[in-house]
Amino acid sequence: MKNIRRRRRRRRGRRKRRRRWRRRRRRRRRRRRRRRRRRRRRRRRRRRRRRRRRKRRRRRRRRRRRRRRRRRRRRRRRRRRRRRRRRRRRRRRRRRRRRRRRRRRRRRRRRRRRRRRRRRRRRRRRRRRRRRKRRRRRRRRRRRRRRRRRRRRRRRRRRRKRRRRRRRRRRRRRRRRRRRRRRRRRRRRRRRRRRRRRKRRRRRRRRGRRRRRRRRRRRRRRRRRRRRRRKRRRRGRRRRRRRRRRRRRRRRRRRRRRRRRRRRRRRRRRRRRRRRRRRRSRRRRRRRRRRRRRRRWRRRRRRRRRRRRRRRRRRRI
C-alpha cells in the first residue's frame, strides 16, 4: 500500500508531466526485461549444482566397490547400516533435495536388513563418535534424546565453547566457579581445551605435551590474536610451521636496517621518508628519489623532527 500512496502524490502536484512519465515507463520496462535475464542466470546456477551432485554419486559408488570387495568385506555392511538410520531422519525433512538420492540406495539395502538386527549392539558405539561432528552442523537432537541423553550433555558443553571465542576472558571465569562445585578435576582439563578445541577432541592421549606450549603463548599476547584467525581456517600442524617462518623474516629485516645505518649515516634521513610513503603508495617511491638528490639542504631540517616519531614506533613493535 505504500507504493500506491507515492504515485498519487506525484500526480497531484504536477499534472503536465503525466505524459512524460508514461514515455519513460516504456523504457524502464525494457530494463526490467534485462533484470529478468539476471534471474534466469541464478536459475542456471541451481541446475549446475544438481549436475555436480549427480557426478558425486557415480564416483562414490565406484570407489567403494573396489576398496571394500578387495580389502575389507565386513566393514561394508557396517557403513551401510549407519546410513539407514540417517535416512529415517531425512524423510521427515522433505525440503532438501539430497534425500531423493539416498532413497534410491534404500532399495538396495532392504535385502540386507536381516543381518543388521544381529549386530546392532556392537555398532551403536562407533556411530556415536562420528555423529558428534555432524550434529554441530545439522542439529538433529530430537530423535536421539530418547536413547542417548547422557552423552548429549557433553556435546552441549562443546557448543558453549564456540560462544567463548568472542569473549573468552569473561565467560571462563563465571563458568569455572559453577563447575568447581560439581567436578573440579575435569574442569581444569577443559580450560586448556578451550584454547585448542579441534586438536584435543581427536587426540586425547597427548595432553601433557601440549601444556608446555601454552606457557609460550602467555608471554606473547600479540600473537594470540593472529592465532585465533588461523584456528578457524587451518588446523594445528600448520600453526607450528608458520611461527618459525615469521621469526626468521623479522630477524632478517632488523639486520639489514642496522647495516645501512652504519655505512650511510648521512642518507638515513632519506630512507625514513621512504618508509612512510611505502604504506600509502609504492609507485611514488622511484619518482621521489630523483628529486631528493637535488634538494638535500632543505629536507635535512625536516628529517630531525621525524627521527623522534620513529623512535616511538620502534617501542610499539
FIVEX-687981 format. One record per residue (C-alpha): residue in one letter; x, y, z. Coordinates in steps of 0.5 Angstrom, whole numbers, plus 500, padded with zeros to 3 digits. Layout:
+----+-----+-----+-----+
: aa :  c1 :  c2 :  c3 :
+----+-----+-----+-----+
:  A :   X :   Y :   Z :
...
+----+-----+-----+-----+
This chain:
+----+-----+-----+-----+
: aa :  c1 :  c2 :  c3 :
+----+-----+-----+-----+
:  M : 500 : 500 : 500 :
:  K : 506 : 505 : 501 :
:  N : 507 : 505 : 493 :
:  I : 500 : 507 : 492 :
:  R : 501 : 513 : 496 :
:  R : 507 : 515 : 493 :
:  R : 504 : 515 : 486 :
:  R : 498 : 519 : 488 :
:  R : 503 : 525 : 491 :
:  R : 507 : 526 : 484 :
:  R : 500 : 526 : 480 :
:  R : 497 : 531 : 484 :
:  G : 503 : 537 : 484 :
:  R : 505 : 536 : 477 :
:  R : 499 : 535 : 472 :
:  K : 503 : 537 : 466 :
:  R : 508 : 532 : 467 :
:  R : 504 : 526 : 467 :
:  R : 506 : 525 : 459 :
:  R : 513 : 525 : 461 :
:  W : 513 : 519 : 466 :
:  R : 509 : 515 : 461 :
:  R : 514 : 515 : 456 :
:  R : 520 : 514 : 461 :
:  R : 516 : 508 : 464 :
:  R : 516 : 504 : 457 :
:  R : 524 : 505 : 457 :
:  R : 524 : 502 : 464 :
:  R : 520 : 496 : 462 :
:  R : 526 : 494 : 457 :
:  R : 531 : 495 : 463 :
:  R : 526 : 490 : 467 :
:  R : 527 : 485 : 462 :
:  R : 534 : 485 : 463 :
:  R : 534 : 484 : 470 :
:  R : 529 : 478 : 469 :
:  R : 535 : 475 : 465 :
:  R : 539 : 476 : 471 :
:  R : 535 : 472 : 475 :
:  R : 535 : 467 : 470 :
:  R : 542 : 466 : 471 :
:  R : 541 : 465 : 478 :
:  R : 537 : 459 : 476 :
:  R : 542 : 456 : 472 :
:  R : 547 : 456 : 477 :
:  R : 542 : 452 : 481 :
:  R : 542 : 447 : 475 :
:  R : 549 : 447 : 475 :
:  R : 549 : 445 : 483 :
:  R : 545 : 439 : 481 :
:  R : 549 : 436 : 476 :
:  R : 555 : 437 : 481 :
:  R : 551 : 432 : 486 :
:  R : 550 : 427 : 481 :
:  K : 557 : 426 : 479 :
:  R : 559 : 425 : 486 :
:  R : 554 : 420 : 486 :
:  R : 558 : 416 : 481 :
:  R : 565 : 417 : 484 :
:  R : 563 : 415 : 490 :
:  R : 560 : 408 : 488 :
:  R : 566 : 406 : 484 :
:  R : 571 : 408 : 489 :
:  R : 567 : 404 : 495 :
:  R : 566 : 398 : 491 :
:  R : 574 : 397 : 489 :
:  R : 576 : 398 : 496 :
:  R : 571 : 394 : 500 :
:  R : 571 : 388 : 496 :
:  R : 578 : 387 : 496 :
:  R : 581 : 389 : 502 :
:  R : 575 : 389 : 508 :
:  R : 568 : 386 : 506 :
:  R : 566 : 386 : 513 :
:  R : 566 : 394 : 514 :
:  R : 562 : 395 : 508 :
:  R : 556 : 392 : 512 :
:  R : 557 : 397 : 518 :
:  R : 557 : 403 : 514 :
:  R : 551 : 402 : 510 :
:  R : 547 : 400 : 517 :
:  R : 549 : 407 : 519 :
:  R : 546 : 411 : 513 :
:  R : 540 : 407 : 514 :
:  R : 538 : 411 : 521 :
:  R : 540 : 418 : 517 :
:  R : 535 : 416 : 512 :
:  R : 529 : 416 : 517 :
:  R : 531 : 423 : 519 :
:  R : 531 : 426 : 512 :
:  R : 525 : 423 : 510 :
:  R : 521 : 428 : 515 :
:  R : 525 : 434 : 512 :
:  R : 523 : 434 : 505 :
:  R : 526 : 441 : 504 :
:  R : 532 : 438 : 502 :
:  R : 534 : 435 : 495 :
:  R : 539 : 430 : 498 :
:  R : 534 : 426 : 501 :
:  R : 532 : 423 : 494 :
:  R : 539 : 421 : 492 :
:  R : 539 : 417 : 498 :
:  R : 532 : 414 : 498 :
:  R : 535 : 410 : 492 :
:  R : 540 : 407 : 496 :
:  R : 535 : 405 : 501 :
:  R : 532 : 400 : 496 :
:  R : 539 : 396 : 495 :
:  R : 540 : 396 : 503 :
:  R : 533 : 393 : 505 :
:  R : 535 : 386 : 503 :
:  R : 540 : 386 : 508 :
:  R : 536 : 388 : 514 :
:  R : 536 : 381 : 517 :
:  R : 544 : 381 : 518 :
:  R : 543 : 388 : 521 :
:  R : 539 : 386 : 527 :
:  R : 544 : 381 : 530 :
:  R : 550 : 386 : 530 :
:  R : 546 : 393 : 532 :
:  R : 549 : 393 : 539 :
:  R : 556 : 393 : 538 :
:  R : 556 : 398 : 532 :
:  R : 552 : 403 : 536 :
:  R : 558 : 406 : 540 :
:  R : 562 : 407 : 534 :
:  R : 556 : 411 : 531 :
:  R : 556 : 416 : 536 :
:  R : 563 : 418 : 535 :
:  R : 562 : 420 : 528 :
:  R : 556 : 423 : 529 :
:  R : 558 : 428 : 534 :
:  K : 561 : 433 : 529 :
:  R : 555 : 432 : 524 :
:  R : 551 : 434 : 530 :
:  R : 554 : 441 : 531 :
:  R : 552 : 443 : 523 :
:  R : 546 : 440 : 522 :
:  R : 543 : 440 : 530 :
:  R : 539 : 433 : 530 :
:  R : 538 : 432 : 537 :
:  R : 530 : 431 : 538 :
:  R : 530 : 424 : 536 :
:  R : 537 : 422 : 539 :
:  R : 535 : 424 : 546 :
:  R : 531 : 418 : 548 :
:  R : 536 : 413 : 547 :
:  R : 543 : 418 : 549 :
:  R : 541 : 423 : 554 :
:  R : 547 : 422 : 558 :
:  R : 552 : 424 : 552 :
:  R : 548 : 430 : 549 :
:  R : 550 : 434 : 556 :
:  R : 557 : 433 : 554 :
:  R : 556 : 436 : 547 :
:  R : 552 : 442 : 549 :
:  R : 559 : 444 : 553 :
:  R : 563 : 444 : 547 :
:  R : 558 : 449 : 543 :
:  R : 559 : 453 : 549 :
:  K : 566 : 454 : 547 :
:  R : 564 : 457 : 541 :
:  R : 561 : 463 : 544 :
:  R : 567 : 464 : 548 :
:  R : 571 : 466 : 542 :
:  R : 569 : 473 : 542 :
:  R : 569 : 474 : 550 :
:  R : 574 : 469 : 553 :
:  R : 576 : 472 : 559 :
:  R : 569 : 474 : 562 :
:  R : 566 : 468 : 561 :
:  R : 571 : 463 : 563 :
:  R : 571 : 466 : 570 :
:  R : 564 : 466 : 571 :
:  R : 563 : 458 : 569 :
:  R : 569 : 456 : 573 :
:  R : 566 : 458 : 579 :
:  R : 560 : 454 : 578 :
:  R : 563 : 448 : 575 :
:  R : 568 : 447 : 581 :
:  R : 563 : 445 : 586 :
:  R : 561 : 439 : 582 :
:  R : 567 : 437 : 578 :
:  R : 574 : 440 : 580 :
:  R : 579 : 436 : 577 :
:  R : 575 : 435 : 570 :
:  R : 574 : 443 : 569 :
:  R : 582 : 444 : 570 :
:  R : 583 : 440 : 563 :
:  R : 577 : 443 : 560 :
:  R : 580 : 450 : 561 :
:  R : 586 : 448 : 557 :
:  R : 582 : 445 : 551 :
:  R : 578 : 452 : 550 :
:  R : 584 : 454 : 547 :
:  R : 585 : 449 : 542 :
:  R : 579 : 446 : 541 :
:  R : 580 : 442 : 535 :
:  K : 586 : 438 : 536 :
:  R : 584 : 436 : 543 :
:  R : 578 : 432 : 541 :
:  R : 581 : 428 : 536 :
:  R : 588 : 427 : 540 :
:  R : 586 : 426 : 548 :
:  R : 593 : 422 : 549 :
:  R : 598 : 428 : 548 :
:  R : 595 : 432 : 554 :
:  G : 602 : 433 : 557 :
:  R : 606 : 435 : 552 :
:  R : 601 : 441 : 550 :
:  R : 601 : 444 : 557 :
:  R : 608 : 447 : 555 :
:  R : 606 : 450 : 549 :
:  R : 601 : 454 : 553 :
:  R : 606 : 458 : 557 :
:  R : 609 : 461 : 551 :
:  R : 603 : 464 : 549 :
:  R : 602 : 467 : 555 :
:  R : 609 : 471 : 554 :
:  R : 607 : 474 : 547 :
:  R : 600 : 476 : 547 :
:  R : 600 : 480 : 541 :
:  R : 601 : 473 : 537 :
:  R : 595 : 471 : 540 :
:  R : 590 : 475 : 536 :
:  R : 593 : 472 : 530 :
:  R : 592 : 465 : 532 :
:  R : 585 : 466 : 533 :
:  R : 584 : 467 : 526 :
:  R : 588 : 461 : 524 :
:  K : 585 : 457 : 528 :
:  R : 578 : 457 : 524 :
:  R : 582 : 457 : 517 :
:  R : 587 : 452 : 518 :
:  R : 589 : 446 : 524 :
:  G : 595 : 445 : 529 :
:  R : 600 : 442 : 524 :
:  R : 601 : 448 : 520 :
:  R : 601 : 453 : 526 :
:  R : 608 : 451 : 528 :
:  R : 611 : 452 : 521 :
:  R : 608 : 459 : 521 :
:  R : 611 : 461 : 527 :
:  R : 618 : 459 : 525 :
:  R : 618 : 463 : 519 :
:  R : 615 : 469 : 522 :
:  R : 621 : 469 : 527 :
:  R : 626 : 469 : 521 :
:  R : 623 : 474 : 517 :
:  R : 623 : 479 : 523 :
:  R : 630 : 478 : 524 :
:  R : 633 : 479 : 517 :
:  R : 630 : 485 : 517 :
:  R : 633 : 488 : 523 :
:  R : 640 : 486 : 521 :
:  R : 639 : 490 : 514 :
:  R : 637 : 496 : 517 :
:  R : 643 : 496 : 522 :
:  R : 648 : 495 : 517 :
:  R : 645 : 501 : 513 :
:  R : 645 : 506 : 518 :
:  R : 653 : 505 : 520 :
:  R : 655 : 505 : 513 :
:  R : 651 : 511 : 511 :
:  R : 650 : 516 : 516 :
:  R : 648 : 522 : 512 :
:  R : 643 : 518 : 508 :
:  R : 639 : 516 : 514 :
:  R : 634 : 522 : 513 :
:  R : 632 : 520 : 506 :
:  R : 630 : 513 : 508 :
:  R : 626 : 515 : 514 :
:  R : 621 : 519 : 509 :
:  R : 621 : 513 : 504 :
:  R : 619 : 508 : 510 :
:  R : 613 : 513 : 511 :
:  R : 611 : 513 : 504 :
:  R : 611 : 506 : 502 :
:  R : 605 : 505 : 506 :
:  R : 601 : 510 : 502 :
:  S : 603 : 508 : 495 :
:  R : 609 : 504 : 492 :
:  R : 609 : 507 : 485 :
:  R : 611 : 514 : 488 :
:  R : 618 : 512 : 491 :
:  R : 622 : 512 : 485 :
:  R : 620 : 519 : 483 :
:  R : 621 : 522 : 489 :
:  R : 628 : 519 : 490 :
:  R : 631 : 523 : 484 :
:  R : 628 : 530 : 487 :
:  R : 631 : 528 : 494 :
:  R : 638 : 529 : 491 :
:  R : 637 : 536 : 488 :
:  R : 635 : 538 : 495 :
:  R : 639 : 536 : 500 :
:  W : 639 : 542 : 505 :
:  R : 632 : 544 : 505 :
:  R : 630 : 537 : 508 :
:  R : 635 : 536 : 513 :
:  R : 632 : 540 : 518 :
:  R : 625 : 536 : 517 :
:  R : 629 : 530 : 518 :
:  R : 631 : 532 : 525 :
:  R : 624 : 532 : 527 :
:  R : 622 : 526 : 524 :
:  R : 627 : 522 : 528 :
:  R : 623 : 523 : 534 :
:  R : 617 : 520 : 531 :
:  R : 620 : 514 : 529 :
:  R : 623 : 512 : 536 :
:  R : 616 : 512 : 539 :
:  R : 614 : 507 : 533 :
:  R : 620 : 502 : 535 :
:  R : 618 : 501 : 542 :
:  R : 611 : 499 : 540 :
:  I : 614 : 494 : 535 :
+----+-----+-----+-----+
